[in-house]
Amino acid sequence: MKAFRKAVEAGDTEAMAACLADDVVFTSPVAFAPYPGKALTAAILRGVMRVFENFRYEREIIDGQNHALVFRTEIGGKEIQGCDFLHLNADGLIDEFTVMVRPLSGAQALSAAMAAQFEQIKAEALEAS
């Protein structure tokens, strides 16, 4: 998923959203239930871009329509290692987006940072719908 990776690395949230299928399902590393739909997923990704510091992809693994993008980032001085697991539909758009992160202290920092963003995320998603 070169277009998505390029968009993330450029910080281009509009290009990131353009890579999402309308029926995409986003599964967060810190929330129990997945988040359905392009508007909400794009808003979550914009929130993530606001809280991640020094984000960089380190490796990409491709198996047909399945992609894994391994990354490192920081939140509030906590280093986080993670992976974006992406599945592409027949049109080449992301229809499944799962994120996993480690260590636990990094996941906790991510959870707190995203909780602080969530009202803005919900408002952006409603506006885009």
Solvent accessible surface area in square Angstrom, and as a share of the most:
residue,aa,sasa,rsa
1,M,24,0.11
2,K,155,0.66
3,A,61,0.47
4,F,1,0.01
5,R,59,0.22
6,K,152,0.64
7,A,4,0.03
8,V,9,0.05
9,E,97,0.43
10,A,78,0.60
11,G,40,0.38
12,D,61,0.31
13,T,37,0.21
14,E,144,0.65
15,A,37,0.29
16,M,4,0.02
17,A,18,0.14
18,A,66,0.51
19,C,11,0.07
20,L,1,0.01
21,A,3,0.03
22,D,117,0.61
23,D,103,0.54
24,V,0,0.00
25,V,55,0.32
26,F,6,0.03
27,T,47,0.27
28,S,15,0.10
29,P,46,0.29
30,V,58,0.33
31,A,33,0.25
32,F,208,0.87
33,A,59,0.46
34,P,69,0.44
35,Y,48,0.18
36,P,95,0.60
37,G,21,0.21
38,K,64,0.27
39,A,25,0.20
40,L,38,0.19
41,T,0,0.00
42,A,9,0.07
43,A,0,0.00
44,I,7,0.03
45,L,12,0.06
46,R,59,0.22
47,G,0,0.00
48,V,21,0.12
49,M,53,0.24
50,R,97,0.35
51,V,18,0.10
52,F,29,0.12
53,E,77,0.35
54,N,101,0.52
55,F,48,0.20
56,R,101,0.37
57,Y,16,0.06
58,E,79,0.36
59,R,134,0.49
60,E,44,0.20
61,I,93,0.47
62,I,96,0.49
63,D,104,0.54
64,G,58,0.56
65,Q,83,0.37
66,N,77,0.39
67,H,16,0.07
68,A,11,0.09
69,L,0,0.00
70,V,14,0.08
71,F,2,0.01
72,R,67,0.24
73,T,0,0.00
74,E,47,0.21
75,I,14,0.07
76,G,68,0.66
77,G,65,0.63
78,K,92,0.39
79,E,88,0.40
80,I,0,0.00
81,Q,44,0.19
82,G,7,0.07
83,C,16,0.10
84,D,11,0.05
85,F,87,0.36
86,L,4,0.02
87,H,53,0.24
88,L,18,0.09
89,N,35,0.18
90,A,112,0.86
91,D,117,0.61
92,G,30,0.29
93,L,60,0.30
94,I,0,0.00
95,D,29,0.15
96,E,95,0.42
97,F,2,0.01
98,T,36,0.21
99,V,14,0.08
100,M,116,0.52
101,V,25,0.15
102,R,138,0.50
103,P,52,0.33
104,L,128,0.64
105,S,46,0.30
106,G,0,0.00
107,A,16,0.13
108,Q,106,0.47
109,A,21,0.16
110,L,6,0.03
111,S,42,0.27
112,A,69,0.54
113,A,21,0.16
114,M,20,0.09
115,A,73,0.56
116,A,89,0.69
117,Q,34,0.15
118,F,56,0.23
119,E,126,0.57
120,Q,88,0.39
121,I,0,0.00
122,K,89,0.38
123,A,59,0.46
124,E,35,0.16
125,A,10,0.08
126,L,140,0.69
127,E,155,0.69
128,A,67,0.52
129,S,112,0.72
